[in-house]
Amino acid sequence: MKKYAINQRIHRDPTTYFKSHPILEVLKYIAIIIGSYAISKLEEFVNKHDDTTKE
């Protein structure tokens, strides 16, 4: 019976885990915002230094 409970816990849908923990939901959105900001800054850096790589 314990093995079934462990397997059920492993194969559970992760979205229900996020819905039951609102702090994780907030952290997920914060991570998305930080990631998109980092990508935009990286694109700006690449575009700014793109002139030096071309000859």
C-alpha positions in Angstrom: 0.0 0.0 0.0 2.9 2.4 0.8 4.4 1.8 -2.7 1.1 2.8 -4.3 1.0 6.0 -2.3 4.5 6.9 -3.2 3.9 6.2 -6.9 0.7 8.3 -6.8 2.6 11.1 -5.2 5.3 11.1 -7.8 2.9 10.9 -10.8 0.7 13.6 -9.5 0.1 16.7 -11.7 2.5 19.4 -10.7 0.0 22.2 -11.4 -2.1 21.1 -8.4 1.0 21.4 -6.2 1.4 25.0 -7.4 -2.3 25.8 -6.9 -2.2 24.4 -3.3 0.9 26.6 -2.6 0.3 30.2 -3.6 3.9 31.2 -2.6 5.3 28.9 -5.2 2.9 30.4 -7.8 4.2 33.9 -6.9 7.8 32.7 -7.1 7.1 31.2 -10.5 5.9 34.5 -11.9 8.8 36.4 -10.3 11.2 33.9 -12.0 9.5 34.5 -15.3 9.8 38.3 -14.9 13.5 38.1 -13.9 14.2 35.7 -16.8 12.6 37.9 -19.4 14.4 41.0 -18.1 17.7 39.1 -18.2 17.0 38.1 -21.8 16.2 41.6 -22.9 19.4 42.9 -21.3 21.4 40.2 -23.0 19.8 41.2 -26.4 20.7 44.8 -25.7 24.3 43.8 -24.9 24.6 41.7 -28.0 23.2 44.4 -30.2 25.5 47.1 -28.7 28.6 45.0 -29.3 27.5 43.6 -32.6 29.5 46.3 -34.4 32.8 45.1 -32.9 32.4 41.5 -34.1 31.8 42.5 -37.8 34.7 43.5 -39.8 
